[in-house]
């Protein structure tokens, strides 16, 4: 799931440097702009796994458990604002995505149970991705997400009336992505022949990112069962705080090819020593840009969806939209429920 973010951000980084050749200050401001938008995507993820199609479970001992996968996008204009800060036009590769922005994915195991005597249910959602999984794919990867929600039934469903409930939930998310790399092309970024030796430098953009978010989420939801189909509609308001930080840089690979010999990999120090001793300027690819944004979240959303029942298995699809910020989100949930 986290590779979705890495692909989007690294593609953005490559396009930005190719289009504008930004200064470090511009790049820092651009990242801060983008990281601030990611905070609203995290706010949409706050309800993942906690909002089900049923506005309320039917009391104890009714329960359900399953898996929910979703993503909240960073919002309209995320890419455009990033490139505007860099003094460049939005590349065509991002134009179609600028209405949505960077997807911020979320995954959670989920469980709900009705309480006895009261029209109340309580739910939990959470997941963690161990660092060892990231090591297996060459990345520093970590992810933790957990939340809880209490819902109170305002109207009980019958032949004519729907279920209506009010809910209050709390969620926490934390994640990190390190060692993200976009493989360089076969064409070198720098090449110099010195005597019998030709040096080629291949540059790969890298990025690291960390984020945390703590949110309180209130909901008001209506749902109605029609045989095996349950449509639902609701509104939600999320308040909290998110912190997103990260850095960009490059990793380099230097190949030295000798006339009449083979190619060997050398380090930048060997290349620069050869350049300086022959009157050329040394090459430096060590610049790193860091940025961090800590900001309050306040997101109002409208959400709705549809679930399909098959025996005790329910498949639930939900769409979210934040009309004020323009953020969108999508989640799907599959669960066992009685």
Long-range contacts (C-beta under 8 A, 24 or more apart in sequence): 1-69, 1-105, 1-106, 1-107, 1-129, 1-143, 2-105, 2-129, 2-139, 2-141, 2-143, 2-175, 2-177, 3-137, 4-71, 4-103, 4-105, 5-102, 5-103, 5-104, 5-105, 5-177, 5-209, 6-139, 6-177, 6-180, 6-207, 8-102, 8-103, 9-34, 9-102, 9-180, 9-207, 9-209, 10-180, 10-181, 10-182, 10-205, 10-207, 11-93, 11-182, 12-79, 12-82, 12-94, 12-102, 13-182, 13-205, 13-207, 13-248, 14-182, 14-205, 15-91, 15-93, 15-94, 16-82, 16-83, 16-86, 16-88, 17-205, 19-83, 19-86, 19-88, 19-89, 19-91, 20-83, 20-86, 20-87, 20-88, 22-86, 22-87, 22-88, 24-287, 24-289, 26-85, 26-86, 26-87, 27-86, 27-248, 27-289, 28-289, 28-290, 28-291, 29-85, 30-82, 30-83, 30-85, 30-86, 31-246, 31-248, 31-289, 31-291, 32-291, 32-292, 32-293, 33-81, 33-82, 33-85, 34-74, 34-78, 34-81, 34-82, 34-102, 35-244, 35-245, 35-246, 35-291, 35-292, 35-293, 36-244, 36-293, 36-295, 37-74, 37-75, 37-78, 37-81, 37-101, 37-102, 38-74, 38-102, 38-104, 38-211, 38-242, 38-244, 39-213, 39-242, 39-244, 39-293, 39-295, 39-297, 40-72, 40-74, 40-75, 40-297, 40-299, 40-322, 40-325, 40-327, 41-71, 41-72, 41-73, 41-74, 41-75, 41-101, 41-102, 41-103, 41-104, 41-327, 41-329, 42-72, 42-104, 42-173, 42-211, 42-213, 42-215, 42-242, 42-244, 42-297, 43-72, 43-213, 43-215, 43-238, 43-240, 43-242, 43-297, 43-299, 43-327, 44-72, 44-73, 44-104, 44-238, 44-299, 44-301, 44-320, 44-322, 44-327, 44-328, 44-329, 45-70, 45-71, 45-72, 45-104, 45-105, 45-106, 45-145, 45-171, 45-173, 45-213, 45-329, 46-147, 46-169, 46-171, 46-173, 46-213, 46-215, 46-217, 46-238, 46-240, 47-147, 47-169, 47-171, 47-217, 47-219, 47-236, 47-238, 47-303, 47-320, 48-106, 48-107, 48-108, 48-125, 48-145, 48-331, 49-106, 49-108, 49-109, 49-110, 49-123, 49-125, 49-126, 49-147, 49-331, 49-333, 50-110, 50-123, 50-125, 50-147, 50-148, 50-149, 50-167, 50-169, 50-171, 50-217, 51-149, 51-167, 51-219, 51-221, 51-234, 51-236, 51-303, 51-318, 51-331, 52-110, 52-112, 52-123, 52-307, 52-316, 52-333, 52-335, 53-223, 53-230, 53-231, 53-232, 53-305, 53-306, 53-307, 53-314, 53-316, 53-318, 54-163, 54-223, 54-230, 54-232, 54-307, 54-337, 55-151, 55-153, 55-157, 55-162, 55-163, 55-164, 55-165, 55-221, 55-222, 55-223, 55-232, 55-234, 56-114, 56-119, 56-121, 56-151, 56-152, 56-153, 56-156, 56-163, 56-165, 57-112, 57-113, 57-114, 57-121, 58-114, 59-114, 59-115, 59-116, 59-119, 60-113, 60-114, 60-115, 60-116, 61-113, 61-114, 62-113, 62-114, 62-337, 62-338, 63-111, 63-112, 63-113, 63-114, 63-337, 63-338, 64-110, 64-111, 64-112, 64-113, 64-314, 64-335, 64-336, 64-337, 64-338, 65-109, 65-110, 65-111, 65-112, 65-335, 65-336, 65-337, 66-109, 66-110, 66-314, 66-333, 66-334, 66-335, 66-336, 66-337, 67-107, 67-108, 67-109, 67-110, 67-333, 67-334, 67-335, 68-107, 68-108, 68-109, 68-110, 68-125, 68-331, 68-332, 68-333, 69-105, 69-106, 69-107, 69-331, 69-332, 69-333, 70-105, 70-106, 70-107, 70-318, 70-329, 70-330, 70-331, 70-332, 71-103, 71-104, 71-105, 71-106, 71-329, 71-330, 71-331, 72-103, 72-104, 72-106, 72-320, 72-327, 72-328, 72-329, 73-100, 73-101, 73-102, 73-103, 73-104, 73-327, 73-328, 73-329, 74-100, 74-101, 74-102, 74-103, 74-104, 74-327, 75-100, 75-101, 75-322, 75-325, 75-326, 75-327, 76-100, 76-101, 76-326, 76-327, 77-101, 77-326, 78-102, 99-326, 100-328, 101-327, 106-145, 106-173, 106-331, 107-143, 107-145, 108-145, 108-146, 108-147, 110-333, 110-335, 118-152, 119-152, 119-153, 119-156, 120-150, 120-151, 120-152, 120-153, 121-150, 121-151, 122-148, 122-149, 122-150, 122-151, 123-148, 123-149, 123-150, 123-151, 123-169, 124-148, 124-149, 125-149, 125-171, 134-178, 134-179, 138-179, 138-181, 139-177, 139-178, 139-179, 139-180, 140-176, 140-177, 140-178, 140-179, 140-208, 141-176, 141-177, 141-178, 142-174, 142-175, 142-176, 143-174, 143-175, 143-176, 144-172, 144-173, 144-174, 144-175, 145-171, 145-172, 145-173, 145-174, 146-171, 146-172, 147-171, 147-172, 149-217, 149-219, 151-219, 151-221, 157-223, 157-224, 157-225, 162-222, 162-223, 162-224, 163-222, 163-223, 163-224, 164-220, 164-221, 164-222, 165-219, 165-220, 165-221, 166-218, 166-219, 166-220, 167-217, 167-218, 167-219, 167-220, 167-221, 168-216, 168-217, 168-218, 168-219, 169-216, 169-217, 169-218, 169-219, 170-214, 170-215, 170-216, 170-217, 171-213, 171-214, 171-215, 171-217, 172-212, 172-213, 172-214, 172-215, 173-211, 173-212, 173-213, 174-211, 174-212, 174-213, 175-210, 175-211, 176-208, 176-209, 176-210, 176-211, 177-207, 177-208, 177-209, 177-210, 178-208, 178-209, 179-206, 179-208, 180-206, 180-207, 180-208, 180-209, 181-205, 181-206, 181-251, 184-253, 188-255, 190-283, 192-275, 192-280, 194-274, 194-275, 194-278, 194-280, 195-278, 196-258, 196-259, 196-260, 197-256, 197-257, 197-258, 197-259, 197-274, 198-256, 198-257, 198-258, 199-254, 199-255, 199-256, 199-266, 199-271, 199-274, 200-254, 200-255, 200-257, 201-252, 201-253, 201-254, 201-268, 201-271, 201-283, 201-285, 202-252, 202-253, 202-254, 202-255, 203-250, 203-251, 203-252, 203-285, 204-250, 204-251, 204-252, 204-253, 205-248, 205-249, 205-250, 206-248, 206-249, 206-250, 206-251, 207-246, 207-247, 207-248, 207-249, 208-246, 208-247, 209-244, 209-245, 209-246, 210-244, 210-245, 210-246, 211-242, 211-243, 211-244, 211-245, 212-242, 212-243, 213-240, 213-241, 213-242, 213-243, 213-297, 214-240, 214-241, 214-242, 215-239, 215-240, 215-241, 215-242, 215-297, 216-240, 228-308, 228-309, 228-310, 229-306, 229-307, 229-308, 229-309, 230-306, 230-307, 230-309, 231-304, 231-305, 231-306, 232-304, 232-305, 232-306, 232-307, 233-302, 233-303, 233-304, 234-302, 234-303, 234-304, 235-300, 235-301, 235-302, 235-303, 236-300, 236-301, 236-302, 236-303, 236-320, 237-298, 237-299, 237-300, 237-301, 238-297, 238-298, 238-299, 238-300, 238-301, 239-296, 239-297, 239-298, 240-296, 240-297, 241-294, 241-295, 241-296, 241-297, 242-294, 242-295, 242-297, 243-292, 243-293, 243-294, 243-295, 244-292, 244-293, 245-290, 245-291, 245-292, 245-293, 246-290, 246-291, 246-292, 247-288, 247-289, 247-290, 247-291, 248-288, 248-289, 249-286, 249-287, 249-288, 249-289, 250-285, 250-287, 252-285, 299-324, 299-325, 299-327, 300-324, 301-327, 301-329, 303-329, 307-333, 312-336, 312-337, 312-338, 313-337
